[in-house]
Amino acid sequence: MKQIMIGKRVFSNPQRFAVCAPDGLPIKEYYKEVFEEIFVFYHPFIKPESIDYELFKPDTYPNRNEIRENCVVVTWKQFLTLSGIESFRKLDVGLRTNINGLREEYQDENIARMIQMPPNRLVSPITLYTVRQEINNLCENSLFKT
């Protein structure tokens, strides 16, 4: 079995469906002998346009058709601009803070909260996590258009 060495630590060859690479090791490097291609897909934010923002609560989530017909997709790049988060690196810190993936001294709770409760009445993909199938369908619709 092939091993990967990072500094003084030795890691086994990645398991086929491992969640993520060790810090500092590029994802493509980590999975190079497991997958031919690597794609990272970020579920988008959505912005309600002709539907009430307050409906995006567990008991009243709109269905897929309501989301598709009454909301627009807001990309993570657009979110960075709207939120004032300075870089994808800081965004990564916020995302990893949300999943407790960083030691406390490296976490950024402000960015983590901004991702959970974004400005401009956007609906966060973290909020939509509970209705994953709805957002997956929304994303599929967008992908199939291209």
N, C-alpha and C positions, 0 to 999 in steps of 0.2 A: 504494500500500500504506500503510495506516494505521500510525502509529508511536506508541509509548508512551514518555513522558518521565518519568524518575525522577531528580530532582536534575539533574545535568549530563549524565547518561547517557541515550541514546536507544536504545530497543529496537524491533526490527521487530515487526510484528503476530505474535502467537504462532502457532507451527505447530500444526496441528490436534491432534497427539498429543504435544505437548511434555510433559515430565515435571513441571515445577513452575514456579511464578511466581518472579520475582526477590524477594529478601528485602525485606520491607516492603510488598509489593503484595498485597492480598487476592486469593485464588484466583478468587473470583467476578468481580472486576474484570478480572483477567488473561484470563479465558476468555469474557468477556461477549459477544463477537461470534463466538465459535466454537461454544459449546454453549448450549442453552436452560437447562439445569439442571446443577449441579455437585454431586456426592456424593463425600464422602471416606469410604472404608470401611477401618476398621482390623480386620485379622484378630484374633480374640480369643485370649486365653490359654486353655488348657484345664487342668482339674484332674482327674487320674486319681482315681476314687473306688473302683472295684472292679477295678482293673487295676494291675499293678506300674509304678510311676514309672520304674524302671530300664529298662523296655522302650523308652523313647523315646530310642533311639540309632539311628544310621544302619542298622545291620544288623538291628535288631529292631523297627522302628516298627510299631505296631499298624495294622491296616487301618481303613478308614472305618467299617465296622460295629462293630469293637471300640472305636473312639473314641466313636462315637455311643452305644453301649450302656453304656460303662464310665466315661465322663468327663462333666464338666459344663463349660459355657462360663463363662469369667470375663471380664467386660468390662474395658476399659481404665479406666473409672471405678472399678470395684472394685479393679483392680490398683493404682491410685493410693493408695487407702486402705490396702491390704495392704502396699504397699512403703514408705509414708511419703513418697513424692515429693510435694512441696508443691503443685504446680500443673501444668496442662497445658503451660504455657510451659516449665517445667523438663523435662517429659516430651519436648517437642519438641526441646530441646537434646540430650537423651540419644539420641533417635532419629537426629537429624542427626549426632551424634558417631559412631554406629554405621556410617553410610555415608560417613564422612569429608566431610560436607557443611558443616563449619565450620572456620574457621581454628583452629589449635591453642589459641590463647589463649581461645577461646570454648567449647571442648569441655568436657564433663563425663564423664570416664571412669567415675566411680562410678555415675552414673545409667545410662550405657550398659551397664555390666556387669550392673546390676540388671535391665535389660530382657532381656538375654541369658540370665541365670541368676536368674530371679525367686525370691522367697522362697516359703515355704509349699508347696514341691514343685509349683509350677505349671510347665506346659510353655509356653515362650515361643513366640509366633508366628514369631520369628526362627529358632528351632530347627525349627519346622514348615515353614519356607520350603522345605526340601528335599523335603518331601512336600506341596507346595502343593495338588495336586489333592485330597488327602484333606481338608485343612482347608477348601478351597473347597466341597467337598461338604457338610461339616459346617455351614458357614455357610449354604449354600443350604437345607439341611433346616430350620435355625432360621428363615430368612426366610420360607419357604413355610408355616410354621406360623402366622405372624402375619397 
